[in-house]
Amino acid sequence: MEDLWGRRRRLPDIQLPKYTIKTDNKSSDFNPLLYSTGKYSSENSKIINEYKKKLESIKSRKDYNIIKEEAEKNHVHITDNGGFIA
């Protein structure tokens, strides 16, 4: 992105998704000999998709905090990237 004087601004965070969702649960496919950081099982992707759907329907910060607390109990970490994107 360039301004009127030709200066370039690097904005890598502008392409982040609104929320980043990660789980602590690794699948049994982890193989340390292959330098793998762990593959997520289909069960974990179902959990992540469930939280994505919940986050799409929130209307306030209070709703977000309720979903985030529920997710933390299930070892799912939700990060709001709105501040980086803005």
C-alpha positions, 0 to 999 in steps of 0.5 A: 500500500502506498500513500500520495508521496510514494511511501510504502506501508506494510500491513500484513495483519490486514489479511488476518481472519477476524478470529483465530481459533486453536485447540490444545488437543493434538491427534494421535497422528503426531510423529516427532521423528518427522518434526511435525508440530502435530496434526489436528484430528477431524474431531478438532476441526469439528470443534473449531467449525462449531466455534466459528459458527457461534462467533459469526452470530455474536452481536456484542462483546458480552456474547464474545466473552461468554463464548470465549469462556466456554471455549477456554473450558474446552481447551480452545483458544480464541483470539480476537484479531480486530485490533490488529486489522484496524 
